[in-house]
Amino acid sequence: MNYDFNFSVIWRNWELLAQGLGLGLFLALVSIAIGCGIGLLAAFGMLSRHRVSRWIAVAYVSAIRNTPILVLILFCYFALPQLGIALDKIPSFIFTLSIYAGAYLAEVFRSGLVALPKGLREAGLAIGLTELKIKIHIIIPVMLRNVLPSLSNNFISLFKDTSLAAAIAVPELTFYARKINVESFRVIETWMVASLIYVVACYVIAWFLRQLEQRLAVPR
């Protein structure tokens, strides 16, 4: 192989890559926060005694989980405006990623709720709490602690999925890497550095999340 590596173009555009990384982290954080709310509602819906609520929740989770995320991104950005729902690039992507995250988190939360001992609800009723307060103050906090490892994996996955935002020109890391590549023709250097940034970022995120898991772990 007779290829001369030249990383000077990467160093000249390092600020762009850093900005793109920051935006990607922001997109993932906001999307998983919104997705947790959607996922909780869907999880309770799937376990509801009401047939309509259960059917709506199951239909949502099944439809979203069986649709490629890139298709969802393109649909929300290009198709929804035809129905009068026009969103800018970043809000459109956050909306899509949140809906996508919610479907996967619904299954995580559902399994966490099913695994909880029934005595928790009975204990709440015994001290005079309403059903809503039992969910907010007892069920959800205990369940979230139990499913934190799965939540961590989903967050890392969502962060990597932010690279698809480049498909609608959201200026995150992949968008800027592609821009640098097109302008400089340094294909190997550009995508090598972009890949390395993603790998390092995911390892750092995983490390922080492991520390959080250890702090919140129930002593045995």
Order of alpha helices (4+ residues) and beta strands (2+ residues): alpha-alpha-alpha-alpha-alpha-alpha-alpha-alpha-alpha-alpha-alpha
